Amino acid sequence: MKFLHTSDWHLGRAFHRVNLLGAQAAFVDHLVETVREREVDAVLVAGDVYDRAVPPLPAVELFDRTLHRLADLGVPTVMISGNHDSARRLGVGAGLIDRAGIHLRTDPAGCAHPVVLADAHGEVALYGLPYLEPALVKDEFSADRVSHEAVLGAAMDRIRTDLAARAPGTRSVVLAHAFVTGGQPSDSERDITVGGVEAVPASVFDGVDYAALGHLHGCQTINERVRYSGSPLAYSFSEVHHRKTMWLIELGADGEIAGAERIDTPVPRPLARLRGRLDDLLADPAHAVHEDAWVEATLTDPVRPDDPMARLAARFPHTLSLAFDPEGREEESGSSYAQRLRGRSDQEIAEDFVAHVRGGGRADEAERAVLQGAFDDVRADDSRQETHR
Ligand SMILES: [Mn+2]
């Protein structure tokens, strides 16, 4: 059986100031074409369909068109909500569109009710496990701790129990949205840390033949049976070296991974991260290949040049981000607020603030726990309001 595994569409997301809706629509065209050409048996979408809980109308319209096109293909689709989606909003009408062959799984309580497909070798059970916010689903899964590992482990236990009750030899696939240990993050995933821990071991997925994961935006293979498809488009300059793809997975007669092929997704415009003095960036023939790219430039001139954006744009008209890192300067001084925050977690920033206002005294262990608890509460509260509003 052949699956097309994708995730993290983030419909409605912009890249700096560029609207990506056209690129996202082109990706959907490509997906539909691939399903037809490669005779795919099922499409798996592992969460973060939208970029925000309340997406802009054009993104909702694109999603609507996408649902119709998937339904017209006559190929089943299983889709879960991710941490960026509002599970409740995304799940509206799920019972109805189920009849059209699109199985939208946004309710954690239903995770052990699979979509069952069959081929010449027997049945395949596809379990859609939506993103689980530990504080919100702890009771549902009677988890002993508020952690990703506890709730995901409990949900997987339910799935394994359901699978064990099926005919011997039933093959299985699970869709999940999580950070698995060993995965490489980029700058465009939203932090899901709980109690200082965000990652779960890949062994949590033991017992199923394939885990189709979403959350991390780079395509990666955690092991033969546990993979991330990555996002179809780059959503930050940190993804400059990513090759954006979907996985075409072939599940064999005995549940073995008989094939795993990366299908390239359309690239709206390449990315480039350039660093150097302005005059060098403008003159260096090596940068000719980047003239048409979306550019992030870091200028290292000791003195900030006049009108740098306009001058850069003369050669690189698609420059989207400009930063300054003067040569020979101390790390901290001269860097902008945004530069100093780049790549740091909320927890690290808060701890730095404590040290700053104390004139250098770092937060102790108890204080760090208080800060972490506060961040956990805020995130859980955001999702809870989203759920019950
Ligand atoms: Mn995502």
Boltz pocket constraint, residues with backbone or C-beta under 6 A from the ligand:
constraints:
  - pocket:
      binder: B
      contacts: [[A, 8], [A, 10], [A, 47], [A, 48], [A, 82], [A, 84], [A, 188], [A, 189], [A, 190], [A, 215], [A, 216]]
      max_distance: 6.0
